[in-house]
């Protein structure tokens, strides 16, 4: 079994966790720890960032952490050891950084079929993670 499994999710998009969560829980077993990761996307524009309240990022991260904790309490079996993490920035880069920081030995990530032009041209986050990870990555469709 794996000891530290990282599962990046977007609570607002069930396709990022509906199938991946049960697999991650099963692979965690009774002795491992499941690390749920939520990421606040980078705004990408200094102009937009300037127009937001000064504590916007901190408040958003705090709200996400509370949402992840609530999600874990509702969706995970009581015997699952879970830790929640939040971050801000580029999604794939932050997933890889978080995996290294927590000492993950597996990343479980949802993937979708590249059914739109943007995904085909730019690539999906799961694809970027799988190509650049130094540990095993389980992509779940």
N, C-alpha and C positions, 0 to 999 in steps of 0.2 A: 504494500500500500504506500501511498504518498503521505508525507508529513505536513506539508504546507502547500495547499492548492489555492491559486489565485483565480477568482472568477470576477472579471469586470462586467458590470451590468449597468443598464440604464433603466431605472424603475419605470419610467414613463413609456418604455417600449418593451412589452412582454416578450417579443421575439428575441430579445437579448438575454432572456433568462428562463423562459418556460421549459425548454428542452435541456438547456445546459445545466440548470440548477440541480435537477435530480441526478444527473450523471456526476456532477461535482460532489454532491453529498455522498453518493455511493462510493466514489473513489476515495473520499476522505476517511470513510470507515469510522471506527470508534476511537481511534488513537490520533488521527490527524486533525489539522485545523483548517477550516475553510476561511479564506480571506476574501470578503466581498469588497469590491472597489468601485466607487462611483467617481466620475470625472466631470468637472465643470469645463465645458469646451472653452477654448481660448476665443475671446471676442474677435481678435484679429485686427482691430482698428484702434489706434490711439485716440482718434477723434471720438469714436463711440465710447471708449473707456472714460474719457474726460467728462462726458455728459452724465455718467452714472454717479450715484452717491459714493462718498469716500469709502464707506465700509461695505460696499456692494459685494466684493469678492469674499470677504470674511463672512458676511451674513449668508451668502449663497452656499459656501462650504459648510457652515454650521447647519443650515437647513438640510443639506444633502446628507450629512452625517446622521441627523435625527431621522430622516426618512429611511436610510439604510438600516439603522437600528430597529426601527419599527417593522420594516420589511423582513428582517431576519427573525424577529420574534413571531411574526405571522406565518412565514413560509417554511421555516426550517424545523425539523424534528427537534424536540427538547434535548436530545442527547448529542446534538451536533455542536462541536466547539467551533465558534465563529468569532472573527474579528472583522470590524468594518474599517475601511480606509477611504479617504477622499483626497482628491487632487485637482489641480487646475492646469490646463494646458492642452497640448496636442495629444490626442487620445492614444495612438499607438506608442508614442514615445513614453508617455506616462505609465502605460501598462508595463512596458519593459523595465522602466526604472523602478516601479513598485515591486515587480517580481524579484529584482535584485535586492532591494531594500529589506523585504520580508524573508528572504531566503527561500522563495518558492521553489518547489521541485516539479511543479506542473502548472501550466496555465490552461484553464478550460475557458473557451470563448465561443460565443455563438457566431455563426457565419450565415450569410444569406447568398443565394445564387445571384451572380452578377447580371441582374435583369434590367439595369438601366445604363445609359451611356456614361454617366458620371462615374459609376463604379468601374466600368471597363477602362476608362481613361485614367482615372486617378488611383484606383485600387481601394480595397476595403481595409478597414482597421485590422480585421482578423488576418487578412493576407499579409499585411505589413508586420504584424506581431509574429506570425508563423515563420516568415522569411528571416527575421532578425533575432529571434529568441535564441538563447544559449541553453535553454532547457526544453523538455518536451512540451508541445502545444497540442491540445485536443480541440479540434474545431468541430462544433456540433451544428448540424443543419436540421 
